[in-house]
C-alpha cells in the first residue's frame, strides 16, 4: 500500500503526456485502490484512468510504439484499442497511416 501511495504522489506530477507509462502506473495503483478512490486522490475522472489502462492492456506492440513516438494521436490509439483482435487493430492502423500520408504537410500543421 505504501508503494501505491508513492505512485499516486508521483502520478500527480509526472507522465501526463506519456500515456503508456501513465497507464502502467494506474494499473499498478489499481491493485490497491478502486478507480473511484484513485480518481478522487488524483483529481481526475475515472474515464481518464480507464482509458490509459485500456491502451496499455489492449494495444498491440507496434501501435504502442507509434503512440510513444507521438506518430499517432492518443484518441486514435484509444479507438484502435477497442478493436476485438490483432488483425482488426493492424487494419485500423493501416487506414490511419494511409490517411496521414494523404494529407498534405501544410494541412497537418494547421490541424495539429
GIFEN-V287208 format. One record per residue. RES is the residue in one small letter. PSI is psi in degrees with one decimal (* if undefined). D_CENTER is the distance of its C-alpha to the mean C-alpha in whole Angstrom. Layout:
RES_PSI_D_CENTER + RES_PSI_D_CENTER
This chain:
x_-35.4_25 + x_-41.4_25 + x_-39.8_22 + x_-41.7_20 + x_-37.2_22 + x_-43.9_21 + x_-38.3_18 + x_-46.9_18 + x_-43.8_20 + x_-35.4_18 + x_-21.0_14 + x_-24.1_16 + x_-19.5_17 + x_163.1_14 + x_13.7_11 + x_-28.1_10 + x_-0.1_9 + x_81.9_8 + x_-40.0_4 + x_-44.7_5 + x_-39.8_8 + x_-43.8_8 + x_-39.1_6 + x_-41.3_9 + x_-43.4_12 + x_-43.0_11 + x_-42.8_12 + x_-44.5_15 + x_-35.8_16 + x_-7.4_16 + x_-17.7_19 + x_-20.3_21 + x_154.4_20 + x_162.8_19 + x_-38.8_16 + x_-45.9_19 + x_-43.2_20 + x_-41.0_17 + x_-45.6_16 + x_-45.0_20 + x_-36.6_20 + x_-13.7_17 + x_34.8_18 + x_164.7_15 + x_156.3_14 + x_-34.0_14 + x_-34.7_12 + x_-47.2_9 + x_-48.8_9 + x_-41.4_9 + x_-41.8_6 + x_-41.1_4 + x_-38.3_7 + x_-43.5_7 + x_-33.3_5 + x_-43.5_7 + x_-28.4_10 + x_-26.0_10 + x_144.6_9 + x_155.4_12 + x_-40.3_13 + x_-31.4_14 + x_-37.9_11 + x_-41.9_8 + x_-43.8_11 + x_-37.6_11 + x_-44.3_8 + x_-34.6_9 + x_4.8_12 + x_33.0_11 + x_-16.7_13 + x_157.7_11 + x_156.6_9 + x_-43.3_6 + x_-34.7_8 + x_-44.7_10 + x_-40.4_7 + x_-43.5_6 + x_-44.9_10 + x_-38.1_11 + x_-20.7_9 + x_3.1_12 + x_146.5_14 + x_-22.0_17 + x_170.7_18 + x_-45.3_17 + x_-38.2_20 + x_-41.6_18 + x_-44.1_15 + x_-39.8_17 + x_-44.2_19 + x_-41.2_16 + x_-42.3_15 + x_-42.9_19 + x_-41.4_19 + x_-46.0_17 + x_-42.8_18 + x_-41.9_22 + x_-39.5_21 + x_-37.3_20 + x_-29.2_23 + x_-19.4_25 + x_123.5_24 + x_146.1_27 + x_-37.2_25 + x_-31.3_27 + x_-34.9_25 + x_-41.3_22 + x_-42.2_23 + x_-36.8_24 + x_-34.7_21 + x_*_18
